[in-house]
């Protein structure tokens, strides 16, 4: 068992390109996960800002309606 482990370590040491490939693959996986996390965060932020924008637009609409009512009352 120990001999097998040592032999596999020797092979890995003798073949540094396989270590580089593994490191690159791990890096790619990490970047993909980070990218997915970032996309989720951006999506949540987008939903939040959309909700806030809608609230703001509703408030503006109510103010316009109140202003038009006040204007109509002042003309009477």
N, CA, C and O atoms as a GROMACS GRO file, in nm:
protein
  304
    1UNK      N    1   0.083  -0.119   0.000
    1UNK     CA    2   0.000   0.000   0.000
    1UNK      C    3   0.087   0.125   0.000
    1UNK      O    4   0.070   0.214  -0.083
    2UNK      N    5   0.180   0.131   0.094
    2UNK     CA    6   0.271   0.245   0.102
    2UNK      C    7   0.353   0.257  -0.025
    2UNK      O    8   0.379   0.367  -0.074
    3UNK      N    9   0.394   0.143  -0.077
    3UNK     CA   10   0.472   0.144  -0.201
    3UNK      C   11   0.390   0.200  -0.317
    3UNK      O   12   0.442   0.274  -0.400
    4UNK      N   13   0.264   0.165  -0.322
    4UNK     CA   14   0.177   0.216  -0.428
    4UNK      C   15   0.163   0.367  -0.418
    4UNK      O   16   0.169   0.438  -0.518
    5UNK      N   17   0.146   0.416  -0.296
    5UNK     CA   18   0.135   0.560  -0.275
    5UNK      C   19   0.264   0.630  -0.316
    5UNK      O   20   0.260   0.733  -0.384
    6UNK      N   21   0.377   0.573  -0.276
    6UNK     CA   22   0.505   0.633  -0.312
    6UNK      C   23   0.526   0.632  -0.462
    6UNK      O   24   0.574   0.730  -0.519
    7UNK      N   25   0.489   0.522  -0.527
    7UNK     CA   26   0.503   0.514  -0.672
    7UNK      C   27   0.414   0.618  -0.741
    7UNK      O   28   0.455   0.681  -0.839
    8UNK      N   29   0.292   0.636  -0.691
    8UNK     CA   30   0.204   0.735  -0.753
    8UNK      C   31   0.259   0.876  -0.733
    8UNK      O   32   0.244   0.961  -0.821
    9UNK      N   33   0.322   0.900  -0.619
    9UNK     CA   34   0.384   1.031  -0.595
    9UNK      C   35   0.501   1.052  -0.690
    9UNK      O   36   0.522   1.163  -0.741
   10UNK      N   37   0.579   0.946  -0.713
   10UNK     CA   38   0.691   0.956  -0.806
   10UNK      C   39   0.641   0.988  -0.946
   10UNK      O   40   0.698   1.072  -1.016
   11UNK      N   41   0.534   0.922  -0.986
   11UNK     CA   42   0.478   0.947  -1.120
   11UNK      C   43   0.431   1.092  -1.129
   11UNK      O   44   0.454   1.159  -1.229
   12UNK      N   45   0.365   1.138  -1.024
   12UNK     CA   46   0.317   1.277  -1.024
   12UNK      C   47   0.433   1.374  -1.029
   12UNK      O   48   0.426   1.476  -1.098
   13UNK      N   49   0.539   1.344  -0.957
   13UNK     CA   50   0.656   1.432  -0.958
   13UNK      C   51   0.728   1.428  -1.091
   13UNK      O   52   0.783   1.529  -1.136
   14UNK      N   53   0.726   1.313  -1.154
   14UNK     CA   54   0.793   1.299  -1.282
   14UNK      C   55   0.710   1.361  -1.394
   14UNK      O   56   0.763   1.394  -1.500
   15UNK      N   57   0.582   1.378  -1.372
   15UNK     CA   58   0.494   1.432  -1.474
   15UNK      C   59   0.429   1.562  -1.424
   15UNK      O   60   0.312   1.563  -1.387
   16UNK      N   61   0.505   1.670  -1.422
   16UNK     CA   62   0.453   1.795  -1.367
   16UNK      C   63   0.338   1.854  -1.448
   16UNK      O   64   0.258   1.931  -1.396
   17UNK      N   65   0.331   1.817  -1.576
   17UNK     CA   66   0.222   1.872  -1.657
   17UNK      C   67   0.087   1.822  -1.608
   17UNK      O   68  -0.013   1.894  -1.619
   18UNK      N   69   0.082   1.700  -1.554
   18UNK     CA   70  -0.046   1.651  -1.501
   18UNK      C   71  -0.087   1.730  -1.378
   18UNK      O   72  -0.205   1.752  -1.354
   19UNK      N   73   0.012   1.773  -1.300
   19UNK     CA   74  -0.019   1.857  -1.183
   19UNK      C   75  -0.071   1.993  -1.229
   19UNK      O   76  -0.164   2.048  -1.169
   20UNK      N   77  -0.011   2.046  -1.333
   20UNK     CA   78  -0.056   2.175  -1.385
   20UNK      C   79  -0.198   2.165  -1.438
   20UNK      O   80  -0.280   2.254  -1.418
   21UNK      N   81  -0.226   2.055  -1.506
   21UNK     CA   82  -0.361   2.034  -1.560
   21UNK      C   83  -0.462   2.027  -1.446
   21UNK      O   84  -0.570   2.086  -1.455
   22UNK      N   85  -0.427   1.956  -1.339
   22UNK     CA   86  -0.518   1.946  -1.224
   22UNK      C   87  -0.538   2.082  -1.159
   22UNK      O   88  -0.650   2.118  -1.123
   23UNK      N   89  -0.429   2.158  -1.145
   23UNK     CA   90  -0.441   2.291  -1.084
   23UNK      C   91  -0.528   2.382  -1.170
   23UNK      O   92  -0.612   2.456  -1.118
   24UNK      N   93  -0.508   2.374  -1.301
   24UNK     CA   94  -0.590   2.456  -1.391
   24UNK      C   95  -0.736   2.415  -1.383
   24UNK      O   96  -0.825   2.500  -1.380
   25UNK      N   97  -0.761   2.284  -1.381
   25UNK     CA   98  -0.898   2.236  -1.371
   25UNK      C   99  -0.963   2.283  -1.241
   25UNK      O  100  -1.078   2.325  -1.240
   26UNK      N  101  -0.888   2.277  -1.132
   26UNK     CA  102  -0.940   2.325  -1.004
   26UNK      C  103  -0.967   2.475  -1.010
   26UNK      O  104  -1.068   2.523  -0.959
   27UNK      N  105  -0.877   2.548  -1.073
   27UNK     CA  106  -0.896   2.693  -1.086
   27UNK      C  107  -1.021   2.724  -1.168
   27UNK      O  108  -1.098   2.813  -1.134
   28UNK      N  109  -1.039   2.649  -1.275
   28UNK     CA  110  -1.157   2.670  -1.359
   28UNK      C  111  -1.284   2.643  -1.279
   28UNK      O  112  -1.380   2.719  -1.288
   29UNK      N  113  -1.285   2.535  -1.202
   29UNK     CA  114  -1.402   2.505  -1.119
   29UNK      C  115  -1.429   2.616  -1.019
   29UNK      O  116  -1.544   2.657  -1.000
   30UNK      N  117  -1.325   2.666  -0.957
   30UNK     CA  118  -1.340   2.775  -0.860
   30UNK      C  119  -1.397   2.899  -0.928
   30UNK      O  120  -1.489   2.962  -0.877
   31UNK      N  121  -1.341   2.934  -1.044
   31UNK     CA  122  -1.390   3.052  -1.116
   31UNK      C  123  -1.534   3.034  -1.161
   31UNK      O  124  -1.612   3.129  -1.159
   32UNK      N  125  -1.571   2.912  -1.203
   32UNK     CA  126  -1.709   2.887  -1.243
   32UNK      C  127  -1.804   2.905  -1.125
   32UNK      O  128  -1.910   2.965  -1.138
   33UNK      N  129  -1.765   2.852  -1.009
   33UNK     CA  130  -1.850   2.867  -0.890
   33UNK      C  131  -1.862   3.013  -0.851
   33UNK      O  132  -1.971   3.060  -0.819
   34UNK      N  133  -1.751   3.085  -0.854
   34UNK     CA  134  -1.754   3.228  -0.820
   34UNK      C  135  -1.841   3.304  -0.920
   34UNK      O  136  -1.916   3.394  -0.882
   35UNK      N  137  -1.829   3.267  -1.046
   35UNK     CA  138  -1.912   3.331  -1.149
   35UNK      C  139  -2.060   3.306  -1.126
   35UNK      O  140  -2.141   3.397  -1.140
   36UNK      N  141  -2.094   3.183  -1.092
   36UNK     CA  142  -2.234   3.150  -1.062
   36UNK      C  143  -2.283   3.229  -0.941
   36UNK      O  144  -2.394   3.282  -0.943
   37UNK      N  145  -2.201   3.236  -0.837
   37UNK     CA  146  -2.239   3.312  -0.718
   37UNK      C  147  -2.259   3.460  -0.752
   37UNK      O  148  -2.354   3.523  -0.705
   38UNK      N  149  -2.170   3.514  -0.831
   38UNK     CA  150  -2.181   3.655  -0.871
   38UNK      C  151  -2.308   3.678  -0.951
   38UNK      O  152  -2.378   3.777  -0.930
   39UNK      N  153  -2.339   3.587  -1.042
   39UNK     CA  154  -2.460   3.600  -1.123
   39UNK      C  155  -2.585   3.598  -1.034
   39UNK      O  156  -2.679   3.675  -1.056
   40UNK      N  157  -2.586   3.510  -0.935
   40UNK     CA  158  -2.700   3.504  -0.843
   40UNK      C  159  -2.714   3.634  -0.765
   40UNK      O  160  -2.825   3.685  -0.749
   41UNK      N  161  -2.602   3.686  -0.717
   41UNK     CA  162  -2.606   3.812  -0.642
   41UNK      C  163  -2.657   3.926  -0.730
   41UNK      O  164  -2.738   4.008  -0.687
   42UNK      N  165  -2.608   3.931  -0.853
   42UNK     CA  166  -2.652   4.037  -0.944
   42UNK      C  167  -2.801   4.024  -0.976
   42UNK      O  168  -2.872   4.125  -0.987
   43UNK      N  169  -2.848   3.901  -0.991
   43UNK     CA  170  -2.990   3.880  -1.017
   43UNK      C  171  -3.074   3.929  -0.899
   43UNK      O  172  -3.176   3.995  -0.919
   44UNK      N  173  -3.031   3.898  -0.777
   44UNK     CA  174  -3.104   3.944  -0.659
   44UNK      C  175  -3.102   4.097  -0.649
   44UNK      O  176  -3.204   4.158  -0.616
   45UNK      N  177  -2.987   4.157  -0.677
   45UNK     CA  178  -2.979   4.303  -0.674
   45UNK      C  179  -3.071   4.365  -0.780
   45UNK      O  180  -3.136   4.466  -0.755
   46UNK      N  181  -3.075   4.303  -0.897
   46UNK     CA  182  -3.163   4.351  -1.003
   46UNK      C  183  -3.308   4.347  -0.961
   46UNK      O  184  -3.383   4.441  -0.987
   47UNK      N  185  -3.349   4.238  -0.897
   47UNK     CA  186  -3.487   4.227  -0.849
   47UNK      C  187  -3.516   4.333  -0.742
   47UNK      O  188  -3.623   4.394  -0.742
   48UNK      N  189  -3.420   4.353  -0.654
   48UNK     CA  190  -3.438   4.453  -0.548
   48UNK      C  191  -3.455   4.592  -0.608
   48UNK      O  192  -3.546   4.666  -0.570
   49UNK      N  193  -3.367   4.629  -0.703
   49UNK     CA  194  -3.376   4.762  -0.764
   49UNK      C  195  -3.504   4.777  -0.847
   49UNK      O  196  -3.561   4.885  -0.852
   50UNK      N  197  -3.548   4.670  -0.911
   50UNK     CA  198  -3.672   4.675  -0.986
   50UNK      C  199  -3.788   4.704  -0.893
   50UNK      O  200  -3.875   4.786  -0.923
   51UNK      N  201  -3.790   4.636  -0.778
   51UNK     CA  202  -3.895   4.659  -0.679
   51UNK      C  203  -3.893   4.802  -0.627
   51UNK      O  204  -3.998   4.864  -0.613
   52UNK      N  205  -3.775   4.853  -0.599
   52UNK     CA  206  -3.763   4.991  -0.550
   52UNK      C  207  -3.806   5.090  -0.658
   52UNK      O  208  -3.873   5.189  -0.628
   53UNK      N  209  -3.769   5.064  -0.782
   53UNK     CA  210  -3.808   5.153  -0.892
   53UNK      C  211  -3.959   5.155  -0.907
   53UNK      O  212  -4.019   5.260  -0.929
   54UNK      N  213  -4.022   5.036  -0.896
   54UNK     CA  214  -4.167   5.028  -0.908
   54UNK      C  215  -4.236   5.106  -0.795
   54UNK      O  216  -4.334   5.175  -0.819
   55UNK      N  217  -4.183   5.095  -0.673
   55UNK     CA  218  -4.240   5.171  -0.561
   55UNK      C  219  -4.227   5.321  -0.588
   55UNK      O  220  -4.321   5.397  -0.564
   56UNK      N  221  -4.113   5.362  -0.637
   56UNK     CA  222  -4.089   5.503  -0.667
   56UNK      C  223  -4.186   5.552  -0.775
   56UNK      O  224  -4.244   5.660  -0.762
   57UNK      N  225  -4.204   5.473  -0.880
   57UNK     CA  226  -4.295   5.511  -0.988
   57UNK      C  227  -4.439   5.518  -0.938
   57UNK      O  228  -4.515   5.607  -0.979
   58UNK      N  229  -4.478   5.426  -0.850
   58UNK     CA  230  -4.613   5.430  -0.791
   58UNK      C  231  -4.632   5.558  -0.710
   58UNK      O  232  -4.738   5.622  -0.718
   59UNK      N  233  -4.531   5.595  -0.633
   59UNK     CA  234  -4.539   5.717  -0.553
   59UNK      C  235  -4.551   5.840  -0.642
   59UNK      O  236  -4.630   5.930  -0.614
   60UNK      N  237  -4.474   5.844  -0.749
   60UNK     CA  238  -4.480   5.956  -0.844
   60UNK      C  239  -4.619   5.963  -0.906
   60UNK      O  240  -4.675   6.072  -0.919
   61UNK      N  241  -4.676   5.850  -0.943
   61UNK     CA  242  -4.809   5.847  -1.003
   61UNK      C  243  -4.913   5.900  -0.905
   61UNK      O  244  -5.001   5.977  -0.944
   62UNK      N  245  -4.905   5.859  -0.779
   62UNK     CA  246  -5.000   5.907  -0.677
   62UNK      C  247  -4.986   6.058  -0.658
   62UNK      O  248  -5.086   6.129  -0.645
   63UNK      N  249  -4.862   6.107  -0.657
   63UNK     CA  250  -4.841   6.252  -0.643
   63UNK      C  251  -4.899   6.328  -0.762
   63UNK      O  252  -4.956   6.435  -0.745
   64UNK      N  253  -4.886   6.273  -0.882
   64UNK     CA  254  -4.943   6.338  -1.000
   64UNK      C  255  -5.094   6.342  -0.991
   64UNK      O  256  -5.157   6.443  -1.023
   65UNK      N  257  -5.153   6.230  -0.946
   65UNK     CA  258  -5.299   6.226  -0.931
   65UNK      C  259  -5.346   6.328  -0.828
   65UNK      O  260  -5.444   6.399  -0.851
   66UNK      N  261  -5.277   6.336  -0.716
   66UNK     CA  262  -5.313   6.433  -0.612
   66UNK      C  263  -5.297   6.576  -0.664
   66UNK      O  264  -5.379   6.663  -0.635
   67UNK      N  265  -5.191   6.600  -0.741
   67UNK     CA  266  -5.169   6.733  -0.797
   67UNK      C  267  -5.280   6.770  -0.894
   67UNK      O  268  -5.326   6.884  -0.895
   68UNK      N  269  -5.323   6.676  -0.976
   68UNK     CA  270  -5.430   6.706  -1.072
   68UNK      C  271  -5.563   6.730  -0.999
   68UNK      O  272  -5.642   6.814  -1.042
   69UNK      N  273  -5.588   6.657  -0.890
   69UNK     CA  274  -5.710   6.679  -0.810
   69UNK      C  275  -5.705   6.818  -0.748
   69UNK      O  276  -5.805   6.891  -0.750
   70UNK      N  277  -5.591   6.855  -0.693
   70UNK     CA  278  -5.576   6.987  -0.631
   70UNK      C  279  -5.593   7.098  -0.735
   70UNK      O  280  -5.653   7.202  -0.707
   71UNK      N  281  -5.540   7.076  -0.853
   71UNK     CA  282  -5.552   7.175  -0.960
   71UNK      C  283  -5.698   7.189  -1.002
   71UNK      O  284  -5.746   7.301  -1.023
   72UNK      N  285  -5.769   7.076  -1.014
   72UNK     CA  286  -5.910   7.080  -1.051
   72UNK      C  287  -5.992   7.152  -0.943
   72UNK      O  288  -6.084   7.227  -0.976
   73UNK      N  289  -5.960   7.130  -0.818
   73UNK     CA  290  -6.032   7.195  -0.708
   73UNK      C  291  -6.005   7.345  -0.707
   73UNK      O  292  -6.094   7.424  -0.675
   74UNK      N  293  -5.884   7.384  -0.742
   74UNK     CA  294  -5.852   7.526  -0.741
   74UNK      C  295  -5.919   7.601  -0.855
   74UNK      O  296  -5.937   7.722  -0.847
   75UNK      N  297  -5.956   7.531  -0.961
   75UNK     CA  298  -6.023   7.594  -1.075
   75UNK      C  299  -6.172   7.614  -1.048
   75UNK      O  300  -6.236   7.694  -1.116
   76UNK      N  301  -6.227   7.545  -0.951
   76UNK     CA  302  -6.370   7.556  -0.923
   76UNK      C  303  -6.409   7.683  -0.860
   76UNK      O  304  -6.527   7.704  -0.831
   0.00000   0.00000   0.00000
